[in-house]
């Protein structure tokens, strides 16, 4: 299973790659293809030279659903960045035509900061980030790399949200919404070290779930969470635990610092 610049491989391409090919080939395998019942034209293999059974096809099926996170980030740039950029230019034109005012300078500064925030936030659209879900498992891709996990190794999957204000401090919009899946056993991390960058250990957010989970942040103000929910509900509805509220880990106090 590979990610190509043109998109995920679909059934038409997969069928060609998953064609049945014998593990070994020998000369004169069958002298007469019409004699299939063991006649004189049929080659009989010895135990050591018998062809290996081809591996069962694995990977993505034609029902796989692709959720492109980068596309959602790009739409966010077009909408939010375009509006904030237009308002920044409008404030600048007003200052030029009607003179300087403190209020207009403040609005221009606010819209300019918002525009820069959208521009920097949309940098992830170049990383080809996204998810692909089908009946075989959950796949995450980033920067052209694809990491797959079969459903039997996932105990639960859902979307956690942080409130706008948590522990008396604002939450960055890019950190509010995240897709999280919970491993089915304690040995998951040793079997999948490539996913360590997304590994999180926090107090459980949902009852009967472990504190260890894998978290993928989603772009704010987008339809990506809904698209992920539909994909999981279609492919593995029993694994879906819905939307739930997350909490930031408690901030260390001065007494905790002294103990350490």
C-alpha positions as CSV (number, residue, x, y, z in Angstrom):
1,X,0.0,0.0,0.0
2,X,1.6,3.3,-1.2
3,X,0.6,6.9,-1.3
4,X,1.1,8.3,-4.8
5,X,1.0,12.0,-5.9
6,X,-2.2,11.2,-7.7
7,X,-4.0,9.8,-4.7
8,X,-4.5,6.5,-2.9
9,X,-4.3,3.3,-5.0
10,X,-7.8,2.1,-5.8
11,X,-9.1,-1.3,-6.7
12,X,-8.2,-1.1,-10.4
13,X,-4.5,-0.6,-9.6
14,X,-4.5,-2.9,-6.6
15,X,-5.8,-5.8,-8.7
16,X,-2.8,-5.6,-11.0
17,X,-0.4,-5.5,-8.1
18,X,-2.1,-8.3,-6.2
19,X,-2.2,-10.7,-9.1
20,X,-1.4,-14.3,-8.1
21,X,2.2,-15.1,-8.9
22,X,3.9,-18.4,-7.9
23,X,6.7,-18.2,-5.4
24,X,8.9,-20.3,-7.6
25,X,8.9,-21.2,-11.2
26,X,10.4,-24.2,-12.9
27,X,10.8,-25.3,-16.5
28,X,8.0,-27.3,-18.1
29,X,5.5,-26.8,-15.3
30,X,2.6,-28.2,-17.4
31,X,3.1,-29.9,-20.7
32,X,-0.6,-30.1,-21.4
33,X,-2.9,-27.6,-19.7
34,X,-6.0,-29.6,-20.8
35,X,-5.0,-32.6,-18.6
36,X,-6.0,-31.2,-15.2
37,X,-6.9,-34.6,-13.6
38,X,-3.4,-36.0,-13.2
39,X,-2.9,-37.4,-16.7
40,X,0.4,-38.0,-18.4
41,X,0.7,-34.3,-19.4
42,X,0.6,-33.1,-15.8
43,X,3.8,-32.1,-14.0
44,X,4.0,-33.6,-10.5
45,X,6.1,-31.6,-8.1
46,X,8.2,-33.1,-5.3
47,X,7.8,-32.0,-1.7
48,X,10.9,-29.6,-1.9
49,X,10.1,-28.1,-5.2
50,X,6.4,-27.5,-4.7
51,X,5.5,-23.8,-5.4
52,X,4.8,-21.6,-2.4
53,X,1.3,-20.5,-1.8
54,X,0.9,-16.8,-2.7
55,X,0.3,-14.4,0.2
56,X,-3.3,-13.3,0.7
57,X,-3.9,-9.8,-0.5
58,X,-3.5,-7.2,2.2
59,X,-4.0,-3.4,2.3
60,X,-6.8,-1.1,1.2
61,X,-10.0,-2.3,-0.4
62,X,-12.1,-0.4,-2.9
63,X,-14.5,0.7,-0.1
64,X,-11.7,2.7,1.6
65,X,-12.5,6.3,2.5
66,X,-9.8,9.0,2.3
67,X,-10.1,11.9,4.7
68,X,-7.7,14.6,3.5
69,X,-6.6,16.8,6.4
70,X,-4.4,19.0,4.2
71,X,-7.4,19.9,2.0
72,X,-9.3,21.0,5.1
73,X,-6.4,23.2,6.1
74,X,-6.2,24.7,2.7
75,X,-9.9,25.6,2.8
76,X,-9.3,27.2,6.2
77,X,-6.6,29.3,4.7
78,X,-8.7,30.4,1.8
79,X,-11.7,31.4,4.0
80,X,-10.1,32.7,7.2
81,X,-6.9,34.1,5.6
82,X,-8.8,35.7,2.7
83,X,-11.3,37.5,4.9
84,X,-8.7,38.7,7.4
85,X,-6.3,39.7,4.7
86,X,-9.1,41.7,2.9
87,X,-10.0,43.4,6.2
88,X,-6.3,44.3,6.8
89,X,-6.0,45.9,3.4
90,X,-9.3,47.7,3.9
91,X,-8.1,49.2,7.2
92,X,-4.9,50.3,5.5
93,X,-6.8,52.0,2.7
94,X,-9.1,53.7,5.3
95,X,-6.0,55.1,7.1
96,X,-4.6,56.4,3.9
97,X,-7.8,58.1,2.7
98,X,-9.3,59.3,6.0
99,X,-6.3,59.9,8.1
100,X,-4.8,58.2,11.1
101,X,-7.1,57.1,14.0
102,X,-6.1,55.0,17.0
103,X,-9.1,52.7,16.6
104,X,-8.4,52.0,12.9
105,X,-4.7,51.2,13.7
106,X,-5.9,48.8,16.4
107,X,-8.2,47.0,14.0
108,X,-5.5,46.8,11.3
109,X,-3.2,45.3,13.8
110,X,-5.8,42.7,14.9
111,X,-6.7,41.7,11.4
112,X,-3.0,41.5,10.5
113,X,-2.2,39.2,13.4
114,X,-5.2,37.0,12.5
115,X,-4.0,36.8,8.8
116,X,-0.5,35.8,9.9
117,X,-2.0,33.1,12.2
118,X,-4.0,31.6,9.4
119,X,-1.0,31.7,7.1
120,X,1.3,29.9,9.6
121,X,-1.5,27.4,10.5
122,X,-2.0,26.4,6.9
123,X,1.7,25.3,6.5
124,X,0.5,21.7,7.2
125,X,-1.3,21.6,3.9
126,X,2.0,20.8,2.2
127,X,2.6,17.7,4.3
128,X,0.0,15.5,2.6
129,X,-1.6,14.8,6.0
130,X,-4.7,12.7,6.2
131,X,-6.3,9.4,7.2
132,X,-7.7,6.4,5.3
133,X,-10.2,4.0,6.9
134,X,-11.5,0.7,5.6
135,X,-12.5,-2.7,7.0
136,X,-8.8,-3.7,7.3
137,X,-7.8,-1.0,9.7
138,X,-6.9,2.7,10.3
139,X,-4.2,4.4,8.2
140,X,-2.4,7.7,8.9
141,X,-0.3,9.5,6.3
142,X,2.1,12.4,6.7
143,X,4.8,13.7,4.4
144,X,4.3,10.8,2.0
145,X,4.7,8.2,4.8
146,X,1.8,5.8,5.5
147,X,1.3,4.0,8.8
148,X,-1.4,1.3,9.2
149,X,-3.0,-0.3,12.2
150,X,-5.4,-3.2,12.0
151,X,-8.7,-2.8,13.9
152,X,-8.0,-5.8,16.1
153,X,-5.1,-3.7,17.7
154,X,-7.4,-0.7,18.4
155,X,-9.8,-0.9,21.3
156,X,-11.6,2.4,20.7
157,X,-11.4,5.5,18.5
158,X,-13.0,8.9,18.9
159,X,-12.6,12.7,18.7
160,X,-11.7,14.6,21.8
161,X,-12.3,18.4,22.2
162,X,-10.8,20.9,24.6
163,X,-12.9,23.9,25.7
164,X,-11.8,27.4,24.5
165,X,-10.7,28.2,28.1
166,X,-9.0,25.5,30.2
167,X,-7.3,26.0,33.5
168,X,-7.9,29.8,33.2
169,X,-5.9,30.0,30.0
170,X,-7.0,30.1,26.3
171,X,-6.5,27.0,24.2
172,X,-4.9,27.3,20.8
173,X,-7.5,26.5,18.1
174,X,-5.1,24.0,16.5
175,X,-4.9,22.0,19.7
176,X,-8.6,21.9,20.5
177,X,-9.9,19.1,18.3
178,X,-8.0,15.8,17.9
179,X,-8.6,12.3,16.6
180,X,-7.6,9.7,19.2
181,X,-7.3,5.9,19.2
182,X,-6.7,3.7,22.1
183,X,-4.5,0.6,21.8
184,X,-6.0,-2.8,22.6
185,X,-3.0,-4.1,24.7
186,X,0.1,-2.9,26.5
187,X,2.4,-4.3,23.8
188,X,1.1,-2.0,21.1
189,X,3.8,0.7,21.4
190,X,6.6,-1.9,21.1
191,X,5.0,-3.3,17.9
192,X,4.5,0.2,16.4
193,X,7.4,2.4,17.3
194,X,6.8,4.4,14.1
195,X,3.8,6.0,15.8
196,X,5.7,7.2,18.8
197,X,5.4,10.9,17.7
198,X,1.7,10.7,18.3
199,X,1.8,8.8,21.6
200,X,0.2,10.6,24.6
201,X,-0.1,9.6,28.2
202,X,-2.7,11.5,30.1
203,X,-5.5,10.7,32.6
204,X,-8.4,8.9,30.8
205,X,-11.0,11.2,29.2
206,X,-13.6,8.5,28.7
207,X,-14.5,5.8,31.2
208,X,-13.1,2.3,30.6
209,X,-10.3,3.7,28.3
210,X,-6.6,3.7,29.1
211,X,-4.5,6.8,29.6
212,X,-2.2,5.8,26.8
213,X,-3.5,6.9,23.4
214,X,-2.4,8.2,20.0
215,X,-3.5,11.7,19.1
216,X,-3.8,13.4,15.7
217,X,-4.8,17.1,15.9
218,X,-7.3,18.2,13.3
219,X,-7.6,21.6,11.7
220,X,-10.1,24.0,13.4
221,X,-13.3,25.2,11.7
222,X,-13.4,22.4,9.2
223,X,-15.5,19.4,8.3
224,X,-12.6,16.9,8.9
225,X,-14.0,15.6,12.3
226,X,-17.4,14.8,10.6
227,X,-15.6,13.1,7.7
228,X,-13.6,11.0,10.1
229,X,-16.7,10.0,12.1
230,X,-18.5,8.9,8.9
231,X,-15.5,6.9,7.8
232,X,-15.1,5.0,11.1
233,X,-18.8,4.5,11.5
234,X,-18.9,2.9,8.1
235,X,-15.9,0.6,8.5
236,X,-15.7,-0.2,12.2
237,X,-18.8,1.1,14.1
238,X,-18.1,-0.9,17.2
239,X,-14.8,0.9,17.7
240,X,-16.3,4.4,17.6
241,X,-16.8,6.1,21.0
242,X,-18.0,9.4,19.7
243,X,-17.1,13.0,20.6
244,X,-16.0,13.7,24.2
245,X,-14.4,16.4,26.2
246,X,-10.7,16.4,26.9
247,X,-8.8,18.1,29.7
248,X,-5.3,19.5,29.8
249,X,-3.0,17.8,32.3
250,X,-2.8,19.7,35.5
251,X,-0.1,22.3,35.6
252,X,2.8,21.6,38.1
253,X,2.7,23.7,41.2
254,X,5.6,25.2,43.1
255,X,5.4,22.5,45.7
256,X,5.7,19.8,42.9
257,X,8.7,21.6,41.5
258,X,10.4,21.6,45.0
259,X,9.8,17.9,45.4
260,X,11.4,17.1,42.1
